[in-house]
Amino acid sequence: MFSFCSKHYYLADLLDGYYDIHCHLLPGVDDGAATPEKSRDLQLRMQSMGMRGMYLTPHLIHGAYDSRTEADLWREFAAFRPEAGLDVRLAAEYFVDDKFAERMAGEPLTMAGRHVLAEFSISGYSVHAFDILFEAALAGYEIILAHPERYAFVQNDGGSKVMNLFKQYKLQLNLLSLCGFHGGNARRCAESLLRQGVYTFVGTDTHNSGYLDALQRGSVSRKVFEAVRPLVANNRMLFE
């Protein structure tokens, strides 16, 4: 098999029995699957790779993907027929912006009760971002920060100052960061954070077939592969 990273252990071998907590397969609502047919095709392919379930996590970003409310997304999810045989649930990926607190005060799309998937801009964060997250945590939400290894401000500080701000939250690794899909800086940062043991969960962040192509080709070292296994197991607790 061709190796995307010229190493030894294939990412696809982590996916047998895997439950994904981050993908963009609710059709037509963000930059993920555009149609129900494309979404079902991707789900079928993910199922063939061994996946058993997933949370669909559409972006909710003020000024970009905010034309739909949570109630709208629930209606679209109810009208959508996921692929049979998969445990498919709805959550969302919330951008930490000026609307975040307002959304948390309503009825946010969560995982396993009070777990909220949140993201920052790749390039930076607002001066009030961590205050906003802190208030959400005080309100009883369990914050899961998506793909910290992709953020330039994490990459640039060596995982020290920013990670001190992150330490009270759970972190989600993007699986494809480990084989360079999101760039060399993200790969190196992901490996560093993995060595530090700061991740709790792992997601595919699948938007289209290119992500699945990379999952099938991607490989990592044995040490990295074994470090990801507990994260794969942790995902299951969000489906109980």
C-alpha positions in Angstrom: 0.0 0.0 0.0 1.2 3.5 -0.8 2.2 5.4 2.3 1.1 9.1 2.5 3.8 9.7 5.1 6.4 7.1 4.3 6.1 5.6 7.7 4.8 2.3 9.0 1.4 2.2 10.7 -1.7 3.1 8.7 -4.3 5.5 10.1 -7.0 3.4 8.6 -6.1 0.6 11.0 -7.4 2.7 13.8 -10.9 3.0 12.3 -12.3 -0.5 12.9 -15.1 0.1 15.4 -14.3 3.8 15.4 -16.9 6.5 16.4 -16.2 9.9 14.9 -17.0 13.1 16.9 -16.2 15.6 14.2 -17.3 15.6 10.6 -19.2 17.8 8.2 -21.7 15.5 6.6 -25.0 17.2 7.3 -25.8 18.1 3.7 -25.8 21.6 2.3 -25.3 23.6 5.5 -21.5 24.4 5.5 -18.4 23.6 3.5 -18.9 19.8 3.9 -21.1 17.4 2.0 -23.2 19.5 -0.5 -26.1 17.0 -1.1 -27.8 14.1 0.7 -26.4 11.8 -1.9 -22.8 12.9 -1.4 -23.3 12.6 2.4 -24.6 9.1 2.2 -21.8 8.1 -0.2 -19.3 9.3 2.3 -21.0 7.6 5.2 -21.1 4.3 3.2 -17.4 4.6 2.6 -16.7 5.4 6.2 -18.7 2.4 7.2 -16.7 0.2 4.8 -13.6 1.5 6.6 -14.9 0.1 9.9 -16.6 3.2 11.4 -19.7 2.5 13.5 -21.0 6.0 14.3 -20.5 9.7 14.0 -21.6 13.1 15.2 -22.4 15.4 12.3 -20.9 18.7 13.5 -21.8 21.6 11.1 -20.0 24.9 11.5 -21.8 27.7 13.4 -19.8 30.8 12.7 -21.2 34.4 13.0 -21.1 36.1 9.7 -20.3 32.9 7.7 -22.4 29.8 8.7 -25.1 31.3 10.8 -28.1 31.5 8.6 -29.6 28.5 10.3 -30.5 28.2 14.0 -30.0 25.0 16.0 -33.7 24.3 15.5 -33.2 24.6 11.8 -30.4 22.2 11.9 -32.5 19.7 13.9 -35.2 19.9 11.3 -32.7 19.3 8.5 -31.2 16.4 10.4 -34.6 14.9 11.0 -35.4 15.2 7.3 -32.1 13.6 6.3 -31.9 9.8 6.2 -28.4 8.7 7.4 -27.0 5.5 6.1 -28.5 2.4 7.8 -26.3 0.6 10.2 -24.5 3.7 11.5 -25.2 5.5 14.8 -25.5 9.0 13.4 -26.2 11.9 15.7 -26.3 15.7 15.5 -24.0 18.2 17.3 -22.2 21.3 16.0 -18.8 22.9 15.8 -19.2 26.3 17.5 -16.8 29.1 16.6 -15.7 31.1 19.7 -17.0 34.5 18.7 -19.4 37.2 19.9 -22.4 34.9 19.4 -21.0 32.0 21.3 -22.3 33.0 24.7 -25.7 33.7 23.2 -25.8 30.2 21.6 -24.8 28.6 24.9 -27.6 30.4 26.7 -30.1 28.8 24.3 -30.2 25.1 23.3 -26.9 24.3 21.8 -26.2 21.1 19.8 -24.1 19.1 22.2 -22.6 15.6 22.5 -23.5 13.3 25.4 -25.4 15.9 27.3 -23.2 18.9 27.9 -20.1 18.4 25.7 -19.7 21.3 23.2 -17.3 21.2 20.3 -15.6 24.6 19.9 -13.1 26.0 17.5 -10.9 29.1 17.1 -9.7 30.8 13.9 -6.6 29.1 12.5 -4.8 32.5 12.7 -5.7 33.7 16.1 -8.4 34.4 18.8 -10.2 37.4 20.2 -9.1 39.1 23.4 -12.3 37.8 25.1 -12.2 34.3 23.7 -11.0 32.5 26.9 -13.4 34.6 29.1 -16.2 33.4 26.8 -15.1 29.7 27.2 -14.7 30.1 31.0 -18.2 31.4 31.3 -19.6 28.5 29.3 -17.7 26.1 31.5 -19.1 27.8 34.6 -22.6 27.2 33.1 -21.8 23.5 33.2 -20.7 22.9 29.6 -17.8 20.5 28.9 -15.7 22.3 26.3 -14.0 20.2 23.6 -11.5 22.3 21.7 -11.2 21.1 18.1 -7.8 20.6 16.5 -5.5 22.9 18.6 -2.5 21.7 16.6 -3.8 23.6 13.5 -3.8 27.0 15.3 -0.8 29.2 14.5 -0.8 30.6 18.0 -0.4 27.1 19.4 2.3 26.2 16.9 4.2 29.4 17.6 4.4 29.2 21.3 5.7 25.7 21.5 2.6 24.6 23.4 3.4 26.4 26.6 1.5 29.7 27.3 -1.5 28.8 25.2 -1.7 25.3 26.6 -1.9 26.7 30.1 -5.1 28.5 29.0 -6.3 25.2 27.4 -5.6 22.9 30.3 -9.1 23.1 31.8 -10.7 21.9 28.6 -10.7 18.7 26.6 -8.8 18.7 23.3 -9.6 16.9 20.1 -6.9 15.9 17.7 -7.5 15.9 14.0 -6.4 12.4 12.9 -5.1 13.7 9.5 -2.9 16.3 11.2 -0.6 13.4 12.0 0.3 12.7 8.4 0.7 16.2 7.1 -2.8 16.6 5.5 -3.1 20.0 7.3 0.6 21.0 6.7 3.9 20.3 8.3 3.5 22.7 11.2 0.2 21.1 12.2 1.9 17.6 12.0 4.8 18.6 14.2 2.6 20.4 16.7 0.2 17.4 16.8 3.1 15.0 17.5 4.4 17.4 20.3 1.0 17.7 21.9 0.4 13.9 21.7 3.7 13.3 23.5 2.6 15.7 26.2 -0.6 13.7 26.6 -3.0 16.6 26.4 -5.5 15.2 24.0 -8.7 13.4 25.1 -10.5 12.8 21.8 -9.8 12.4 18.1 -11.8 13.3 15.0 -11.6 13.0 11.2 -13.1 16.4 10.4 -14.2 14.9 7.2 -15.6 17.3 4.6 -15.3 15.4 1.4 -13.8 12.3 -0.2 -10.3 13.8 -0.2 -10.2 13.4 3.6 -11.1 9.7 3.3 -8.5 9.2 0.6 -5.9 10.6 2.9 -7.1 8.5 5.8 -6.6 5.4 3.7 -3.2 6.4 2.6 -1.9 8.1 5.7 0.6 6.4 8.0 2.5 7.2 11.2 5.2 5.8 13.4 4.3 2.9 15.8 4.8 5.3 18.8 2.3 7.8 17.4 -0.1 5.0 16.4 -0.2 3.6 19.9 -0.6 7.0 21.5 -3.8 7.6 19.4 -5.4 4.3 20.4 -6.7 5.6 23.8 -8.2 8.7 22.1 -10.2 6.4 19.8 -11.5 4.5 22.8 -12.4 7.8 24.6 -14.7 8.8 21.7 -17.0 6.0 22.6 -18.0 7.6 25.9 -19.8 10.3 23.9 -22.1 7.7 22.4 -23.1 6.0 25.6 
